[in-house]
């Protein structure tokens, strides 16, 4: 992760299967939103950064929070 919260960068260890799925996600995301309005990795259907709300039990990716 680069330039995350408070401008800090972090190394996050990932299992090889996680990396594989994130690559697949990236390909599909770029097909669905070829010109995003935000450089964030996880995007909404509108191409904007996902927003977290306390009241949301499920995010835009379908994962339970």
Secondary structure in CASP SS format (residue, H / E / C, confidence):
PFRMAT SS
TARGET T0000
AUTHOR 0000-0000-0000
METHOD secondary structure of the structure
MODEL  1
X C 1.00
X C 1.00
X C 1.00
X C 1.00
X H 1.00
X H 1.00
X H 1.00
X C 1.00
X C 1.00
X C 1.00
X C 1.00
X C 1.00
X C 1.00
X C 1.00
X C 1.00
X H 1.00
X H 1.00
X H 1.00
X H 1.00
X H 1.00
X H 1.00
X H 1.00
X H 1.00
X H 1.00
X H 1.00
X H 1.00
X H 1.00
X H 1.00
X H 1.00
X H 1.00
X H 1.00
X H 1.00
X C 1.00
X C 1.00
X C 1.00
X C 1.00
X C 1.00
X C 1.00
X C 1.00
X C 1.00
X C 1.00
X C 1.00
X E 1.00
X C 1.00
X C 1.00
X C 1.00
X C 1.00
X C 1.00
X E 1.00
X C 1.00
X C 1.00
X C 1.00
X C 1.00
X C 1.00
X C 1.00
X C 1.00
X C 1.00
X E 1.00
X C 1.00
X C 1.00
X C 1.00
X C 1.00
X C 1.00
X E 1.00
X C 1.00
END
